[in-house]
Amino acid sequence: MKKGEAARDEFKAAAVAAVDDLLGGEITRHQAFALVAQNVSVHPHTVRNWWRAAHPELLLTTEDRATLAALETKVAALTRLNERLSAIGRREPSVG
């Protein structure tokens, strides 16, 4: 494809399908975008944008990100609590 030339929908769909096929294996999204981009002569970000447009269900919304951040905070707090409680449980019983 030439720089500045608009890609046809069929071309984009084929690139997205190739990324999807690659993602089934041991490859990251970044690697899949780069590999497909190299083979269709476009920038990896272009392939990434096509893939994102084809898979809006896989992207996080602002609300999703806030929920995720809150859950990560809770998990961290509960992990610390679990570590403290485990340490207490491992202490030798006092002889009295």
Biopython code that builds the backbone (N, CA, C, O; Angstrom):
import numpy as np
from Bio.PDB.StructureBuilder import StructureBuilder

atoms = [
    (1, "MET", "N", (0.840, -1.177, 0.000)),
    (1, "MET", "CA", (0.000, 0.000, 0.000)),
    (1, "MET", "C", (0.880, 1.234, 0.000)),
    (1, "MET", "O", (1.937, 1.253, 0.632)),
    (2, "LYS", "N", (0.448, 2.254, -0.703)),
    (2, "LYS", "CA", (1.201, 3.503, -0.740)),
    (2, "LYS", "C", (0.812, 4.394, 0.428)),
    (2, "LYS", "O", (-0.330, 4.383, 0.888)),
    (3, "LYS", "N", (1.791, 5.170, 0.900)),
    (3, "LYS", "CA", (1.528, 6.085, 2.018)),
    (3, "LYS", "C", (0.422, 7.065, 1.633)),
    (3, "LYS", "O", (0.429, 7.632, 0.540)),
    (4, "GLY", "N", (-0.523, 7.252, 2.545)),
    (4, "GLY", "CA", (-1.642, 8.162, 2.316)),
    (4, "GLY", "C", (-2.802, 7.530, 1.583)),
    (4, "GLY", "O", (-3.872, 8.130, 1.482)),
    (5, "GLU", "N", (-2.612, 6.339, 1.073)),
    (5, "GLU", "CA", (-3.668, 5.641, 0.352)),
    (5, "GLU", "C", (-4.615, 4.986, 1.353)),
    (5, "GLU", "O", (-4.169, 4.335, 2.298)),
    (6, "ALA", "N", (-5.903, 5.155, 1.151)),
    (6, "ALA", "CA", (-6.904, 4.563, 2.047)),
    (6, "ALA", "C", (-7.043, 3.077, 1.736)),
    (6, "ALA", "O", (-7.135, 2.668, 0.579)),
    (7, "ALA", "N", (-7.056, 2.295, 2.788)),
    (7, "ALA", "CA", (-7.196, 0.848, 2.630)),
    (7, "ALA", "C", (-8.665, 0.484, 2.460)),
    (7, "ALA", "O", (-9.544, 1.078, 3.083)),
    (8, "ARG", "N", (-8.909, -0.487, 1.617)),
    (8, "ARG", "CA", (-10.271, -0.971, 1.439)),
    (8, "ARG", "C", (-10.658, -1.822, 2.648)),
    (8, "ARG", "O", (-9.798, -2.385, 3.325)),
    (9, "ASP", "N", (-11.938, -1.906, 2.903)),
    (9, "ASP", "CA", (-12.438, -2.667, 4.054)),
    (9, "ASP", "C", (-11.997, -4.129, 4.012)),
    (9, "ASP", "O", (-11.695, -4.717, 5.050)),
    (10, "GLU", "N", (-11.960, -4.714, 2.820)),
    (10, "GLU", "CA", (-11.549, -6.113, 2.688)),
    (10, "GLU", "C", (-10.079, -6.284, 3.084)),
    (10, "GLU", "O", (-9.700, -7.292, 3.681)),
    (11, "PHE", "N", (-9.268, -5.296, 2.746)),
    (11, "PHE", "CA", (-7.847, -5.316, 3.085)),
    (11, "PHE", "C", (-7.675, -5.248, 4.599)),
    (11, "PHE", "O", (-6.898, -6.005, 5.181)),
    (12, "LYS", "N", (-8.412, -4.331, 5.228)),
    (12, "LYS", "CA", (-8.362, -4.191, 6.690)),
    (12, "LYS", "C", (-8.829, -5.479, 7.362)),
    (12, "LYS", "O", (-8.206, -5.952, 8.312)),
    (13, "ALA", "N", (-9.921, -6.040, 6.867)),
    (13, "ALA", "CA", (-10.476, -7.264, 7.453)),
    (13, "ALA", "C", (-9.472, -8.409, 7.356)),
    (13, "ALA", "O", (-9.350, -9.206, 8.286)),
    (14, "ALA", "N", (-8.760, -8.495, 6.247)),
    (14, "ALA", "CA", (-7.760, -9.554, 6.088)),
    (14, "ALA", "C", (-6.611, -9.362, 7.076)),
    (14, "ALA", "O", (-6.117, -10.333, 7.648)),
    (15, "ALA", "N", (-6.186, -8.120, 7.280)),
    (15, "ALA", "CA", (-5.111, -7.831, 8.237)),
    (15, "ALA", "C", (-5.565, -8.162, 9.658)),
    (15, "ALA", "O", (-4.811, -8.752, 10.431)),
    (16, "VAL", "N", (-6.784, -7.786, 9.997)),
    (16, "VAL", "CA", (-7.330, -8.076, 11.332)),
    (16, "VAL", "C", (-7.428, -9.584, 11.545)),
    (16, "VAL", "O", (-7.096, -10.083, 12.620)),
    (17, "ALA", "N", (-7.877, -10.301, 10.535)),
    (17, "ALA", "CA", (-7.980, -11.754, 10.643)),
    (17, "ALA", "C", (-6.604, -12.385, 10.854)),
    (17, "ALA", "O", (-6.463, -13.347, 11.609)),
    (18, "ALA", "N", (-5.598, -11.840, 10.184)),
    (18, "ALA", "CA", (-4.235, -12.359, 10.358)),
    (18, "ALA", "C", (-3.754, -12.127, 11.790)),
    (18, "ALA", "O", (-3.135, -13.006, 12.389)),
    (19, "VAL", "N", (-4.037, -10.947, 12.336)),
    (19, "VAL", "CA", (-3.658, -10.668, 13.731)),
    (19, "VAL", "C", (-4.378, -11.642, 14.653)),
    (19, "VAL", "O", (-3.760, -12.213, 15.552)),
    (20, "ASP", "N", (-5.663, -11.835, 14.442)),
    (20, "ASP", "CA", (-6.429, -12.765, 15.279)),
    (20, "ASP", "C", (-5.839, -14.171, 15.226)),
    (20, "ASP", "O", (-5.747, -14.847, 16.251)),
    (21, "ASP", "N", (-5.442, -14.608, 14.040)),
    (21, "ASP", "CA", (-4.837, -15.938, 13.893)),
    (21, "ASP", "C", (-3.528, -16.024, 14.670)),
    (21, "ASP", "O", (-3.259, -17.026, 15.332)),
    (22, "LEU", "N", (-2.719, -14.975, 14.590)),
    (22, "LEU", "CA", (-1.439, -14.966, 15.298)),
    (22, "LEU", "C", (-1.617, -14.955, 16.809)),
    (22, "LEU", "O", (-0.823, -15.551, 17.536)),
    (23, "LEU", "N", (-2.658, -14.278, 17.281)),
    (23, "LEU", "CA", (-2.871, -14.161, 18.722)),
    (23, "LEU", "C", (-3.267, -15.479, 19.365)),
    (23, "LEU", "O", (-3.246, -15.588, 20.591)),
    (24, "GLY", "N", (-3.619, -16.458, 18.595)),
    (24, "GLY", "CA", (-3.948, -17.765, 19.146)),
    (24, "GLY", "C", (-2.729, -18.518, 19.650)),
    (24, "GLY", "O", (-2.862, -19.492, 20.390)),
    (25, "GLY", "N", (-1.538, -18.073, 19.256)),
    (25, "GLY", "CA", (-0.311, -18.756, 19.648)),
    (25, "GLY", "C", (0.414, -18.010, 20.749)),
    (25, "GLY", "O", (-0.197, -17.290, 21.540)),
    (26, "GLU", "N", (1.714, -18.190, 20.791)),
    (26, "GLU", "CA", (2.561, -17.583, 21.828)),
    (26, "GLU", "C", (3.130, -16.257, 21.345)),
    (26, "GLU", "O", (4.349, -16.092, 21.302)),
    (27, "ILE", "N", (2.280, -15.317, 20.983)),
    (27, "ILE", "CA", (2.733, -14.045, 20.442)),
    (27, "ILE", "C", (1.918, -12.916, 21.086)),
    (27, "ILE", "O", (0.725, -13.070, 21.346)),
    (28, "THR", "N", (2.570, -11.798, 21.335)),
    (28, "THR", "CA", (1.878, -10.662, 21.937)),
    (28, "THR", "C", (1.136, -9.875, 20.855)),
    (28, "THR", "O", (1.379, -10.057, 19.662)),
    (29, "ARG", "N", (0.239, -9.008, 21.283)),
    (29, "ARG", "CA", (-0.460, -8.147, 20.332)),
    (29, "ARG", "C", (0.539, -7.296, 19.563)),
    (29, "ARG", "O", (0.469, -7.181, 18.339)),
    (30, "HIS", "N", (1.470, -6.702, 20.303)),
    (30, "HIS", "CA", (2.466, -5.836, 19.670)),
    (30, "HIS", "C", (3.221, -6.595, 18.573)),
    (30, "HIS", "O", (3.416, -6.070, 17.477)),
    (31, "GLN", "N", (3.637, -7.810, 18.865)),
    (31, "GLN", "CA", (4.360, -8.616, 17.882)),
    (31, "GLN", "C", (3.471, -8.953, 16.685)),
    (31, "GLN", "O", (3.923, -8.920, 15.541)),
    (32, "ALA", "N", (2.213, -9.275, 16.952)),
    (32, "ALA", "CA", (1.286, -9.596, 15.866)),
    (32, "ALA", "C", (1.048, -8.391, 14.973)),
    (32, "ALA", "O", (1.041, -8.513, 13.749)),
    (33, "PHE", "N", (0.853, -7.221, 15.584)),
    (33, "PHE", "CA", (0.649, -6.004, 14.795)),
    (33, "PHE", "C", (1.868, -5.731, 13.918)),
    (33, "PHE", "O", (1.731, -5.396, 12.741)),
    (34, "ALA", "N", (3.059, -5.875, 14.495)),
    (34, "ALA", "CA", (4.293, -5.599, 13.758)),
    (34, "ALA", "C", (4.474, -6.575, 12.596)),
    (34, "ALA", "O", (4.844, -6.171, 11.493)),
    (35, "LEU", "N", (4.217, -7.840, 12.842)),
    (35, "LEU", "CA", (4.393, -8.852, 11.812)),
    (35, "LEU", "C", (3.428, -8.639, 10.644)),
    (35, "LEU", "O", (3.827, -8.685, 9.481)),
    (36, "VAL", "N", (2.162, -8.408, 10.967)),
    (36, "VAL", "CA", (1.173, -8.193, 9.912)),
    (36, "VAL", "C", (1.486, -6.892, 9.170)),
    (36, "VAL", "O", (1.407, -6.844, 7.942)),
    (37, "ALA", "N", (1.836, -5.858, 9.898)),
    (37, "ALA", "CA", (2.154, -4.569, 9.264)),
    (37, "ALA", "C", (3.297, -4.714, 8.271)),
    (37, "ALA", "O", (3.254, -4.166, 7.170)),
    (38, "GLN", "N", (4.304, -5.448, 8.668)),
    (38, "GLN", "CA", (5.460, -5.666, 7.793)),
    (38, "GLN", "C", (5.023, -6.361, 6.504)),
    (38, "GLN", "O", (5.510, -6.039, 5.421)),
    (39, "ASN", "N", (4.113, -7.303, 6.628)),
    (39, "ASN", "CA", (3.683, -8.081, 5.468)),
    (39, "ASN", "C", (2.698, -7.353, 4.559)),
    (39, "ASN", "O", (2.563, -7.706, 3.387)),
    (40, "VAL", "N", (2.011, -6.344, 5.086)),
    (40, "VAL", "CA", (1.062, -5.595, 4.251)),
    (40, "VAL", "C", (1.541, -4.172, 3.978)),
    (40, "VAL", "O", (0.818, -3.365, 3.394)),
    (41, "SER", "N", (2.769, -3.873, 4.407)),
    (41, "SER", "CA", (3.427, -2.591, 4.118)),
    (41, "SER", "C", (2.695, -1.382, 4.684)),
    (41, "SER", "O", (2.495, -0.379, 3.998)),
    (42, "VAL", "N", (2.300, -1.496, 5.952)),
    (42, "VAL", "CA", (1.741, -0.351, 6.667)),
    (42, "VAL", "C", (2.431, -0.277, 8.028)),
    (42, "VAL", "O", (3.172, -1.186, 8.403)),
    (43, "HIS", "N", (2.191, 0.784, 8.750)),
    (43, "HIS", "CA", (2.779, 0.955, 10.082)),
    (43, "HIS", "C", (2.042, 0.046, 11.074)),
    (43, "HIS", "O", (0.834, -0.153, 10.942)),
    (44, "PRO", "N", (2.753, -0.506, 12.061)),
    (44, "PRO", "CA", (2.094, -1.359, 13.059)),
    (44, "PRO", "C", (0.929, -0.665, 13.774)),
    (44, "PRO", "O", (-0.053, -1.317, 14.131)),
    (45, "HIS", "N", (1.034, 0.649, 13.984)),
    (45, "HIS", "CA", (-0.067, 1.359, 14.646)),
    (45, "HIS", "C", (-1.321, 1.362, 13.777)),
    (45, "HIS", "O", (-2.440, 1.379, 14.290)),
    (46, "THR", "N", (-1.129, 1.347, 12.469)),
    (46, "THR", "CA", (-2.278, 1.286, 11.565)),
    (46, "THR", "C", (-2.997, -0.040, 11.745)),
    (46, "THR", "O", (-4.223, -0.079, 11.846)),
    (47, "VAL", "N", (-2.239, -1.120, 11.784)),
    (47, "VAL", "CA", (-2.847, -2.439, 11.996)),
    (47, "VAL", "C", (-3.515, -2.478, 13.360)),
    (47, "VAL", "O", (-4.623, -2.998, 13.498)),
    (48, "ARG", "N", (-2.837, -1.924, 14.381)),
    (48, "ARG", "CA", (-3.421, -1.873, 15.718)),
    (48, "ARG", "C", (-4.759, -1.130, 15.683)),
    (48, "ARG", "O", (-5.731, -1.594, 16.279)),
    (49, "ASN", "N", (-4.825, -0.010, 15.010)),
    (49, "ASN", "CA", (-6.068, 0.767, 14.934)),
    (49, "ASN", "C", (-7.172, -0.016, 14.231)),
    (49, "ASN", "O", (-8.326, 0.012, 14.660)),
    (50, "TRP", "N", (-6.823, -0.710, 13.160)),
    (50, "TRP", "CA", (-7.812, -1.537, 12.469)),
    (50, "TRP", "C", (-8.312, -2.641, 13.388)),
    (50, "TRP", "O", (-9.508, -2.929, 13.427)),
    (51, "TRP", "N", (-7.392, -3.259, 14.130)),
    (51, "TRP", "CA", (-7.762, -4.350, 15.028)),
    (51, "TRP", "C", (-8.673, -3.841, 16.136)),
    (51, "TRP", "O", (-9.676, -4.473, 16.466)),
    (52, "ARG", "N", (-8.316, -2.688, 16.713)),
    (52, "ARG", "CA", (-9.145, -2.116, 17.778)),
    (52, "ARG", "C", (-10.539, -1.778, 17.273)),
    (52, "ARG", "O", (-11.528, -2.013, 17.967)),
    (53, "ALA", "N", (-10.621, -1.231, 16.072)),
    (53, "ALA", "CA", (-11.934, -0.893, 15.500)),
    (53, "ALA", "C", (-12.772, -2.143, 15.268)),
    (53, "ALA", "O", (-13.997, -2.110, 15.382)),
    (54, "ALA", "N", (-12.106, -3.240, 14.942)),
    (54, "ALA", "CA", (-12.820, -4.497, 14.695)),
    (54, "ALA", "C", (-13.215, -5.215, 15.982)),
    (54, "ALA", "O", (-14.095, -6.075, 15.969)),
    (55, "HIS", "N", (-12.563, -4.863, 17.099)),
    (55, "HIS", "CA", (-12.812, -5.545, 18.376)),
    (55, "HIS", "C", (-13.078, -4.546, 19.509)),
    (55, "HIS", "O", (-12.331, -4.519, 20.487)),
    (56, "PRO", "N", (-14.115, -3.734, 19.395)),
    (56, "PRO", "CA", (-14.366, -2.753, 20.460)),
    (56, "PRO", "C", (-14.699, -3.410, 21.795)),
    (56, "PRO", "O", (-14.530, -2.793, 22.846)),
    (57, "GLU", "N", (-15.167, -4.649, 21.764)),
    (57, "GLU", "CA", (-15.520, -5.357, 22.999)),
    (57, "GLU", "C", (-14.291, -5.695, 23.834)),
    (57, "GLU", "O", (-14.414, -5.993, 25.021)),
    (58, "LEU", "N", (-13.116, -5.651, 23.230)),
    (58, "LEU", "CA", (-11.897, -6.001, 23.948)),
    (58, "LEU", "C", (-11.196, -4.806, 24.576)),
    (58, "LEU", "O", (-10.186, -4.965, 25.262)),
    (59, "LEU", "N", (-11.721, -3.625, 24.349)),
    (59, "LEU", "CA", (-11.083, -2.423, 24.867)),
    (59, "LEU", "C", (-11.762, -1.968, 26.147)),
    (59, "LEU", "O", (-12.975, -2.114, 26.295)),
    (60, "LEU", "N", (-10.996, -1.423, 27.063)),
    (60, "LEU", "CA", (-11.539, -0.953, 28.329)),
    (60, "LEU", "C", (-12.057, 0.467, 28.192)),
    (60, "LEU", "O", (-11.412, 1.326, 27.591)),
    (61, "THR", "N", (-13.227, 0.697, 28.758)),
    (61, "THR", "CA", (-13.760, 2.050, 28.812)),
    (61, "THR", "C", (-13.150, 2.771, 30.008)),
    (61, "THR", "O", (-12.463, 2.154, 30.822)),
    (62, "THR", "N", (-13.394, 4.055, 30.115)),
    (62, "THR", "CA", (-12.914, 4.825, 31.256)),
    (62, "THR", "C", (-13.491, 4.256, 32.547)),
    (62, "THR", "O", (-12.789, 4.150, 33.553)),
    (63, "GLU", "N", (-14.760, 3.892, 32.516)),
    (63, "GLU", "CA", (-15.404, 3.296, 33.693)),
    (63, "GLU", "C", (-14.763, 1.945, 34.032)),
    (63, "GLU", "O", (-14.547, 1.632, 35.203)),
    (64, "ASP", "N", (-14.460, 1.149, 33.003)),
    (64, "ASP", "CA", (-13.794, -0.144, 33.225)),
    (64, "ASP", "C", (-12.432, 0.056, 33.891)),
    (64, "ASP", "O", (-12.067, -0.685, 34.804)),
    (65, "ARG", "N", (-11.686, 1.057, 33.432)),
    (65, "ARG", "CA", (-10.359, 1.325, 33.991)),
    (65, "ARG", "C", (-10.461, 1.744, 35.460)),
    (65, "ARG", "O", (-9.643, 1.336, 36.285)),
    (66, "ALA", "N", (-11.470, 2.560, 35.781)),
    (66, "ALA", "CA", (-11.662, 2.981, 37.172)),
    (66, "ALA", "C", (-12.024, 1.780, 38.042)),
    (66, "ALA", "O", (-11.507, 1.631, 39.149)),
    (67, "THR", "N", (-12.904, 0.934, 37.544)),
    (67, "THR", "CA", (-13.285, -0.272, 38.278)),
    (67, "THR", "C", (-12.084, -1.188, 38.468)),
    (67, "THR", "O", (-11.880, -1.737, 39.551)),
    (68, "LEU", "N", (-11.301, -1.350, 37.428)),
    (68, "LEU", "CA", (-10.108, -2.182, 37.512)),
    (68, "LEU", "C", (-9.123, -1.633, 38.540)),
    (68, "LEU", "O", (-8.557, -2.396, 39.323)),
    (69, "ALA", "N", (-8.916, -0.330, 38.546)),
    (69, "ALA", "CA", (-8.001, 0.293, 39.512)),
    (69, "ALA", "C", (-8.485, 0.064, 40.939)),
    (69, "ALA", "O", (-7.690, -0.246, 41.826)),
    (70, "ALA", "N", (-9.784, 0.217, 41.157)),
    (70, "ALA", "CA", (-10.345, -0.001, 42.491)),
    (70, "ALA", "C", (-10.165, -1.456, 42.919)),
    (70, "ALA", "O", (-9.824, -1.729, 44.070)),
    (71, "LEU", "N", (-10.392, -2.376, 42.006)),
    (71, "LEU", "CA", (-10.224, -3.792, 42.327)),
    (71, "LEU", "C", (-8.766, -4.138, 42.601)),
    (71, "LEU", "O", (-8.476, -4.946, 43.483)),
    (72, "GLU", "N", (-7.853, -3.538, 41.855)),
    (72, "GLU", "CA", (-6.429, -3.779, 42.099)),
    (72, "GLU", "C", (-6.027, -3.267, 43.480)),
    (72, "GLU", "O", (-5.216, -3.893, 44.162)),
    (73, "THR", "N", (-6.587, -2.135, 43.893)),
    (73, "THR", "CA", (-6.312, -1.592, 45.226)),
    (73, "THR", "C", (-6.816, -2.550, 46.300)),
    (73, "THR", "O", (-6.125, -2.811, 47.285)),
    (74, "LYS", "N", (-8.019, -3.067, 46.103)),
    (74, "LYS", "CA", (-8.579, -4.025, 47.068)),
    (74, "LYS", "C", (-7.745, -5.295, 47.134)),
    (74, "LYS", "O", (-7.470, -5.804, 48.220)),
    (75, "VAL", "N", (-7.346, -5.805, 45.988)),
    (75, "VAL", "CA", (-6.535, -7.026, 45.964)),
    (75, "VAL", "C", (-5.222, -6.798, 46.701)),
    (75, "VAL", "O", (-4.781, -7.662, 47.458)),
    (76, "ALA", "N", (-4.593, -5.643, 46.487)),
    (76, "ALA", "CA", (-3.324, -5.341, 47.166)),
    (76, "ALA", "C", (-3.520, -5.294, 48.676)),
    (76, "ALA", "O", (-2.709, -5.837, 49.426)),
    (77, "ALA", "N", (-4.602, -4.643, 49.129)),
    (77, "ALA", "CA", (-4.872, -4.551, 50.570)),
    (77, "ALA", "C", (-5.145, -5.930, 51.163)),
    (77, "ALA", "O", (-4.649, -6.253, 52.243)),
    (78, "LEU", "N", (-5.924, -6.733, 50.468)),
    (78, "LEU", "CA", (-6.234, -8.071, 50.973)),
    (78, "LEU", "C", (-5.010, -8.983, 50.943)),
    (78, "LEU", "O", (-4.854, -9.852, 51.801)),
    (79, "THR", "N", (-4.153, -8.783, 49.960)),
    (79, "THR", "CA", (-2.908, -9.560, 49.904)),
    (79, "THR", "C", (-2.023, -9.238, 51.103)),
    (79, "THR", "O", (-1.455, -10.135, 51.725)),
    (80, "ARG", "N", (-1.910, -7.940, 51.425)),
    (80, "ARG", "CA", (-1.122, -7.539, 52.601)),
    (80, "ARG", "C", (-1.726, -8.119, 53.872)),
    (80, "ARG", "O", (-0.995, -8.617, 54.728)),
    (81, "LEU", "N", (-3.047, -8.065, 54.011)),
    (81, "LEU", "CA", (-3.721, -8.619, 55.181)),
    (81, "LEU", "C", (-3.460, -10.117, 55.273)),
    (81, "LEU", "O", (-3.166, -10.632, 56.352)),
    (82, "ASN", "N", (-3.566, -10.812, 54.159)),
    (82, "ASN", "CA", (-3.320, -12.248, 54.149)),
    (82, "ASN", "C", (-1.895, -12.567, 54.577)),
    (82, "ASN", "O", (-1.671, -13.525, 55.316)),
    (83, "GLU", "N", (-0.931, -11.773, 54.122)),
    (83, "GLU", "CA", (0.463, -11.988, 54.518)),
    (83, "GLU", "C", (0.638, -11.786, 56.026)),
    (83, "GLU", "O", (1.344, -12.555, 56.679)),
    (84, "ARG", "N", (-0.003, -10.756, 56.574)),
    (84, "ARG", "CA", (0.089, -10.501, 58.017)),
    (84, "ARG", "C", (-0.538, -11.639, 58.818)),
    (84, "ARG", "O", (0.034, -12.108, 59.803)),
    (85, "LEU", "N", (-1.706, -12.073, 58.388)),
    (85, "LEU", "CA", (-2.392, -13.155, 59.100)),
    (85, "LEU", "C", (-1.624, -14.464, 58.991)),
    (85, "LEU", "O", (-1.580, -15.240, 59.945)),
    (86, "SER", "N", (-1.021, -14.713, 57.839)),
    (86, "SER", "CA", (-0.213, -15.920, 57.678)),
    (86, "SER", "C", (0.998, -15.883, 58.590)),
    (86, "SER", "O", (1.378, -16.905, 59.162)),
    (87, "ALA", "N", (1.610, -14.706, 58.732)),
    (87, "ALA", "CA", (2.775, -14.567, 59.609)),
    (87, "ALA", "C", (2.377, -14.822, 61.051)),
    (87, "ALA", "O", (3.132, -15.451, 61.793)),
    (88, "ILE", "N", (1.212, -14.350, 61.464)),
    (88, "ILE", "CA", (0.731, -14.576, 62.831)),
    (88, "ILE", "C", (0.503, -16.056, 63.061)),
    (88, "ILE", "O", (0.854, -16.579, 64.118)),
    (89, "GLY", "N", (-0.082, -16.742, 62.081)),
    (89, "GLY", "CA", (-0.366, -18.157, 62.191)),
    (89, "GLY", "C", (0.882, -19.021, 62.247)),
    (89, "GLY", "O", (0.830, -20.134, 62.771)),
    (90, "ARG", "N", (1.999, -18.541, 61.722)),
    (90, "ARG", "CA", (3.242, -19.316, 61.701)),
    (90, "ARG", "C", (4.059, -19.142, 62.983)),
    (90, "ARG", "O", (5.018, -19.883, 63.202)),
    (91, "ARG", "N", (3.706, -18.201, 63.813)),
    (91, "ARG", "CA", (4.471, -17.976, 65.052)),
    (91, "ARG", "C", (4.309, -19.162, 65.998)),
    (91, "ARG", "O", (3.282, -19.840, 66.025)),
    (92, "GLU", "N", (5.349, -19.375, 66.753)),
    (92, "GLU", "CA", (5.323, -20.447, 67.744)),
    (92, "GLU", "C", (4.312, -20.105, 68.833)),
    (92, "GLU", "O", (4.253, -18.966, 69.296)),
    (93, "PRO", "N", (3.528, -21.082, 69.235)),
    (93, "PRO", "CA", (2.603, -20.816, 70.355)),
    (93, "PRO", "C", (3.383, -20.522, 71.629)),
    (93, "PRO", "O", (4.417, -21.134, 71.900)),
    (94, "SER", "N", (2.877, -19.589, 72.392)),
    (94, "SER", "CA", (3.583, -19.234, 73.645)),
    (94, "SER", "C", (3.281, -20.287, 74.697)),
    (94, "SER", "O", (2.172, -20.813, 74.787)),
    (95, "VAL", "N", (4.269, -20.566, 75.461)),
    (95, "VAL", "CA", (4.132, -21.545, 76.555)),
    (95, "VAL", "C", (3.783, -20.766, 77.796)),
    (95, "VAL", "O", (4.532, -19.877, 78.202)),
    (96, "GLY", "N", (2.689, -21.073, 78.390)),
    (96, "GLY", "CA", (2.300, -20.252, 79.512)),
    (96, "GLY", "C", (1.961, -20.920, 80.715)),
    (96, "GLY", "O", (1.622, -20.273, 81.706)),
]
sb = StructureBuilder()
sb.init_structure("model")
sb.init_model(0)
sb.init_chain("A")
sb.init_seg("    ")
for serial, (resi, resn, name, xyz) in enumerate(atoms, 1):
    if name == "N":
        sb.init_residue(resn, " ", resi, " ")
    sb.init_atom(name, np.array(xyz, "f"), 0.0, 1.0, " ", f" {name:<3s}", serial, name[0])
structure = sb.get_structure()
